[in-house]
Amino acid sequence: MAPTDNKKIKNNLIPILFFYLLPINNEDNYKFPKFIELDTRYGLNYQQQQTIQTTSNQSTNASLIGGGYGYYWAGAFVDDYTGEIDNYNDKRTFQNWLSKATLTFDLAKDFNMNVPLKFTTLAAYDYRKNVDNYYTTYGQSLPLDPPFTFWAPRKIALAANRGPPCSER
């Protein structure tokens, strides 16, 4: 490599991101011949995201050993120079259902009364549900040379869990 090249030999941070979004929406409206109108709406939003973040092993970096002044991007869970691989799996499901019934009466037209009054009544129901699941694991002490897989670290640990693991979803 020529001395004028400014290429990095190792990347300290390699994020990989997978994102999946699936919205489903449905709206139905039915108007009866007189007095009543029904309206319902349903929405489903499903999101899944997987992020793999790798911090390379810098244990042989001379500027870091012995409290040197070199720059090191520490991992999210481990503060030493031996590297880390983090696996974030997030899933979110949001549901929304809105139903409305509208009653409309005109006393003069509908009931043949000589009173100029109109009545409108609205009844509605709104249901919302949001379910978040996440599963985070990390591996500590990566080998010096890539490729890095999740089974390469010496120690693998569960950092956070809410809901079933992503492989069981």
C-alpha positions as CSV (number, residue, x, y, z in Angstrom):
1,M,0.0,0.0,0.0
2,A,1.4,3.4,-1.0
3,P,1.9,5.9,1.8
4,T,-0.5,8.3,0.2
5,D,-3.5,5.9,0.5
6,N,-5.9,6.9,3.2
7,K,-7.7,3.5,3.4
8,K,-8.7,2.0,6.7
9,I,-7.2,-1.4,7.4
10,K,-10.0,-2.4,9.8
11,N,-13.4,-1.1,10.4
12,N,-14.4,-0.7,14.0
13,L,-18.1,-0.5,13.4
14,I,-19.9,-2.6,10.8
15,P,-23.7,-2.2,11.2
16,I,-26.0,-4.5,9.2
17,L,-29.7,-3.6,9.2
18,F,-32.7,-5.6,8.0
19,F,-36.1,-3.9,8.2
20,Y,-39.5,-5.3,7.3
21,L,-42.7,-3.3,7.3
22,L,-46.2,-4.7,6.5
23,P,-49.2,-2.3,6.8
24,I,-52.7,-3.7,6.2
25,N,-55.7,-1.4,6.2
26,N,-59.4,-2.0,5.6
27,E,-62.4,0.4,5.6
28,D,-66.0,-0.5,5.2
29,N,-69.0,1.8,5.1
30,Y,-72.7,0.8,4.9
31,K,-75.6,3.2,4.8
32,F,-79.1,1.9,5.5
33,P,-82.1,3.4,3.6
34,K,-83.1,5.5,6.6
35,F,-81.7,6.8,9.9
36,I,-78.4,4.9,10.3
37,E,-75.0,4.7,8.8
38,L,-72.2,2.2,9.9
39,D,-68.5,2.8,9.4
40,T,-65.7,0.5,10.5
41,R,-61.9,0.8,9.9
42,Y,-59.2,-1.7,10.8
43,G,-55.4,-1.2,10.5
44,L,-52.6,-3.6,11.2
45,N,-48.9,-2.5,11.1
46,Y,-46.3,-5.2,11.5
47,Q,-42.6,-4.2,11.7
48,Q,-39.6,-6.4,12.2
49,Q,-36.0,-5.2,12.4
50,Q,-32.7,-7.1,12.8
51,T,-29.4,-5.2,13.4
52,I,-26.0,-6.9,13.7
53,Q,-23.3,-4.6,15.0
54,T,-19.6,-5.8,15.0
55,T,-16.8,-4.2,16.9
56,S,-13.5,-5.7,15.7
57,N,-10.8,-7.1,18.0
58,Q,-8.2,-4.4,18.7
59,S,-6.2,-6.3,21.3
60,T,-3.0,-6.2,19.2
61,N,-3.4,-2.5,18.5
62,A,-0.2,-0.9,19.9
63,S,-1.7,2.5,20.4
64,L,-4.4,1.1,22.7
65,I,-2.3,-1.3,24.8
66,G,-1.1,0.1,28.2
67,G,-3.5,3.0,28.2
68,G,-2.4,4.6,25.0
69,Y,-4.1,7.5,23.4
70,G,-5.6,5.6,20.4
71,Y,-9.2,5.8,19.4
72,Y,-11.4,2.8,20.1
73,W,-15.1,2.4,19.5
74,A,-16.2,0.4,22.5
75,G,-19.1,-2.1,22.0
76,A,-22.5,-1.7,23.5
77,F,-22.0,-4.3,26.3
78,V,-18.2,-4.9,26.6
79,D,-15.6,-2.3,27.3
80,D,-12.4,-4.2,26.5
81,Y,-10.5,-4.3,23.2
82,T,-11.2,-7.9,22.4
83,G,-14.2,-7.1,20.1
84,E,-17.9,-7.7,20.2
85,I,-20.8,-8.8,18.0
86,D,-24.3,-7.6,18.9
87,N,-27.5,-9.0,17.5
88,Y,-30.7,-6.9,18.0
89,N,-34.0,-8.4,17.0
90,D,-37.1,-6.2,17.3
91,K,-40.7,-6.9,16.4
92,R,-43.7,-4.5,16.8
93,T,-47.3,-5.2,16.0
94,F,-49.8,-2.3,16.2
95,Q,-53.6,-2.8,15.7
96,N,-56.3,-0.2,15.5
97,W,-60.0,-0.8,15.0
98,L,-62.5,2.1,14.9
99,S,-66.3,1.5,14.5
100,K,-68.9,4.3,14.2
101,A,-72.7,4.3,14.0
102,T,-74.4,7.6,13.0
103,L,-78.2,8.0,13.6
104,T,-79.8,10.9,11.8
105,F,-83.5,12.0,12.2
106,D,-85.3,14.8,10.5
107,L,-88.7,15.3,12.2
108,A,-90.2,17.1,9.2
109,K,-89.1,14.6,6.5
110,D,-88.8,11.3,8.3
111,F,-91.8,11.5,10.7
112,N,-94.1,14.0,8.8
113,M,-94.1,16.3,11.8
114,N,-94.5,20.0,11.4
115,V,-91.4,20.7,13.6
116,P,-88.2,21.8,11.8
117,L,-85.7,19.8,14.0
118,K,-82.9,17.5,13.0
119,F,-81.1,15.1,15.3
120,T,-77.8,13.5,14.8
121,T,-76.2,11.0,17.2
122,L,-72.8,9.5,16.9
123,A,-71.6,6.4,18.8
124,A,-68.0,5.2,18.3
125,Y,-65.6,2.6,19.7
126,D,-61.8,2.9,19.3
127,Y,-59.6,-0.1,20.0
128,R,-55.8,0.1,19.9
129,K,-53.2,-2.5,20.8
130,N,-49.4,-2.2,20.6
131,V,-47.2,-5.3,21.2
132,D,-43.4,-4.9,21.3
133,N,-41.0,-7.8,21.4
134,Y,-37.2,-7.6,21.4
135,Y,-34.4,-10.1,21.8
136,T,-30.8,-8.9,22.2
137,T,-27.7,-11.1,22.4
138,Y,-24.0,-10.3,22.2
139,G,-20.8,-12.2,21.9
140,Q,-17.5,-11.1,23.5
141,S,-13.9,-11.8,22.5
142,L,-13.9,-12.1,18.8
143,P,-11.0,-13.6,16.9
144,L,-8.5,-11.3,15.2
145,D,-9.4,-12.2,11.6
146,P,-12.8,-12.1,10.0
147,P,-15.3,-13.5,9.0
148,F,-17.2,-13.0,12.2
149,T,-20.2,-15.2,12.8
150,F,-22.2,-15.3,16.0
151,W,-20.5,-18.5,17.1
152,A,-17.0,-17.0,16.8
153,P,-16.9,-15.2,20.2
154,R,-15.7,-17.0,23.3
155,K,-18.6,-15.8,25.4
156,I,-22.2,-15.4,24.2
157,A,-24.8,-13.8,26.5
158,L,-28.4,-12.6,26.5
159,A,-28.6,-8.9,27.0
160,A,-32.4,-8.2,26.9
161,N,-35.5,-10.2,26.3
162,R,-39.2,-9.2,26.1
163,G,-41.3,-11.9,24.4
164,P,-40.2,-15.1,22.7
165,P,-36.9,-15.3,20.8
166,C,-37.2,-14.2,17.2
167,S,-36.6,-17.7,15.9
168,E,-39.8,-18.8,17.6
169,R,-42.0,-16.0,16.2
